[in-house]
Amino acid sequence: MTTYFGFTCTGSSDDGRERQITTDISPTYVKQILELQEAGATEEELHPIVAEAITESYAISRVGVGGSESR
């Protein structure tokens, strides 16, 4: 997956640019994404479900045992 990260400062190493990110997502989201792709969904149509999958994955990876945030 390619995503775009950036900051508002221009002319520095903080300029926005594409980044490759890797994260595990639940099989439920994988199934939904693949079904949408097979049905001909565009990248734009996939954005909401992919964003939801990444958000869930990130939230789960940030919460440790007992619900405390891990770093």
N, C-alpha and C positions, 0 to 999 in steps of 0.2 A: 504494500500500500504506500502511496506517496501522499504526503500532506504538506501543507504550507504553514510554516511558522515564521513569525517576524515581529519586530517591534516598530515603534513609530520613528525612531531615530534613523536618519538616512546618512549614507556616506560612511558607514562604519561596519564592523563585523556583525553588528546586530541587525543589518538589513535582512528583510524577509527573504526566504529562499525555500525551495522544495527540500524535504527531508524524507528519507526512508525510515519508517518505523515498523517495528515488529511487536505484536502483542497477541496473546492467545485470546480467542473469543469463544463463547459458549457454542456448542453444537447446534443449539436452536437458531442462533443468528447465522451460522454457516449455512444451515439448510435454507433459511429464508433468503439469504443473499444469492445462493446458487439457483434457487427456484426463480427469483426475479431476473437473474441474468439469462437463464434459459428461456424465459418468457419475453426477452428482448428489452429489458429495462435499460435505460441510458445511465451513464455515470451520475448525472444529476438526480435521477430518480432513486439511485442507490444511496446517495449521501445521507439521508435521514436514518436509515437502518444501520449503515456502517457507523455513523456517529453514535448512535445508541449503543451499539455493540462495543465500541471502543470505550465509551463512558462507563459502561458496566464493568468491563474488564479492568479499567484503571481503578475504579472504586474498590473492586474486590481485591486487587493487588496492593492497595494502600491500607487496607484494614487488616490488622493482625489478629491474633487470638484474643478473644474477649472483646472484640470490637474496637480496640485501640488502634490508632493510626501507626503504621510502620514506615520507616524511611530507608 
